[in-house]
Amino acid sequence: FALAGASEGTLVLAEEQSSGRGRLGRTWASERFSGIYASLILRPEIEPREAPILNLAAAVAVSKGIRDVVRLETDIKWPNDVLVNGHKCCGILTEMSTELDKIQFVIAGIGINVNQMNFPPELENKASSLFLETQRVISRIEILGSVLKRFEDLYGEFLREGRSAVLEQWIQRSSYASGKKV
């Protein structure tokens, strides 16, 4: 979609991922009809070296969105995981296409384990879902709406005020901002 010229703010959603991936080519378990699997197309007029802040903005937006809807506090693990009670509930992957010193687009991929009830044995002690943490079914639409609203606000702040607006909020929400090995 991005290569075909989709406008900024285009959101692509999937009910499942058959080839979900994270950083360094790691796989991501995506149970059908239970999570949020979203890709957001951005076309910021910034220098490519500034783009990594968008990953942090997405993590802050997810963290705040989960708190708004589910009332769970989260932690953000550098550079792209959102944790609840020490277990990964969200992965974020941003990819960018540039032309010399101009960004063509950035795709912010966000995967949130919302109502997933089981994980493969190798992930049972590492991953969780909002359902497993609350023992109740959570509205994916409410979570997505809150995350998108929070991201829109942060993205606007970043474009107006620069990276410090996002960085300060990321530092407040991440125990990994200081003193932890990543």
Buried (B, 14 or more C-beta within 10 A) or exposed (E): EBEEEBEBEBBBEBEEBEEBBBEEEEEBBBBEEBBBBBBBBBBBEBEBEEBBBBBBBBBBBBBBBBBBBBEBEBBBBBBBBBBBEEBBBBBBBBEBEEEEEEBEBBBBBBBBBBBBEEBEEEBEEEBBBBBBBEEEEBEBEBBBBBBBBBBEBBBEBBEEEEBEBBBEBBBEBBEBBEEEEE
